[in-house]
Amino acid sequence: MSSYLSRRRVLATGTALGLGALGATATPATAATPAGSTATAGAEETRTLDELHQAALAEGDKLVVYAGGDFQAQQEATRQAFRSRFPGIDLTLIVDYSKFHDVRVDNQFATDTLVPDLVQLQTLHNFPRWDKEGRLLHYKPAGFSKVYDGFKEQNGSCVAVQANAFSFIYNIGAAGADAPKTPLDLIDPKWKGRIASRYPHDDDATLYLFTKYVEQYGWKWVTAYAAQDNEYLRGGLPVDAVLAGQKTIAVGVGGSPLQSAASPTRLVVPDGHPVIAWGQRAAIFKQAKNPTAAKLYLNWQLSTARQQTTVNGWSVRTDVTPPVGMKPLWEYPDVYLDFPRFMADRAEIERLKQTFALYFGEVKGEATPGWLGLHPGA
């Protein structure tokens, strides 16, 4: 559902792009493979992008992708880059919260009206289930073996195309030398009224982050945080509030820990304090109307060229070196990568959501991607 960019950031940069009980702790930076994985099967794609392009054109001229995210403009650069690189393929890329896309796809299966050829979603628990149901095409794009093991299923049923990390960001100019360095700083009275926050009970990645905060700091931290007069917003709106200068800090969001002259914000990745990360996984459906175009898209997204130009600097590939000053996500000692396991325990997630609602109130506001109905892209 979530994404690490705001609307303004996307338009400005033209980006490409279960835990059980709270008392149970997970080892940071440890890959967790969801249930349903099988032994390695099948070889990687050997055709070039140009060869796949020609094969896709021979098959048809369309491709429909459902992508998890916060607003349609978030994927505009991806749409334009794909269409420019592969003329003749009409890419329809629909952005919505992953928690709506997944049940939308389930309903389409139930009514025999499947629209997307491929999905790339944050709701990682769906991929093992869909695979067990026989819905997913087992396919290994070129470079599959170079993708971090915790970001893929070895049988090729799904593979991450984007690496995300969630923590909090601050406006560099507004925070100045007194910028918050850890989540504990967020409950300092000096930040009262200056924080925009995602609802943890509206987004599973934010829920995972707040769950790690509770595990490390206890519910006292949540009580203090709730007393900070925060503004709770949906989707990428907390980042927008910081970029617009309305707030100084946004919590439950992503970004880059590197500072540049062009970057108005910085993502905090503190030693000894929780940051969560995951690979946004993609899969092709066996019922896809345009399977070759879907394969083309997956190979393109995983190509070294694409993975070297991610806005946040992180790649899903182990052979792509991050910018100077950064490490691969799996090398940070306090970055938790067991999101697939967390997502698998839906009963615990529901309990946590309702508990956080007691602290922060019910979710308010319209869904930021709009209300798309049952069959967007049809």
Buried (B, 14 or more C-beta within 10 A) or exposed (E): BBBBBBBBBBBEBBBBBBBEEBEEEBEBBEBBBBEBBEEEEEEBBEBEBEEBBBBBBEBBEBBBBBBBBBBBBBBBBBBEBBEEBBEEBEBBBBBBBBBBBBEBBBEBBEEEEBBBBBBBBBBBBBBBBBBEEEBBBBBBBBBBBBBBBBBBBBBBBBBBBBBBBBBBBBBBEBBEEEBBEBBBBBBEEEBEEBBBBBBBBBBBBBBBBBBBBBBBBEEEBBEBBBEBEBBBBBBBBBBBBBBEEBBBBBBBBBBBBBEEEEBBBBBBBBEEBBBBBBBBBBBBBEBBBBBBBBBBBBBBBBBBEBBBBBBBBBBBBBEBEBBEEBBBBBEBEBBBBBBBBBBBBEEBBEEBBEBBBEBBEEBEEEBBBEEBEEBBBE
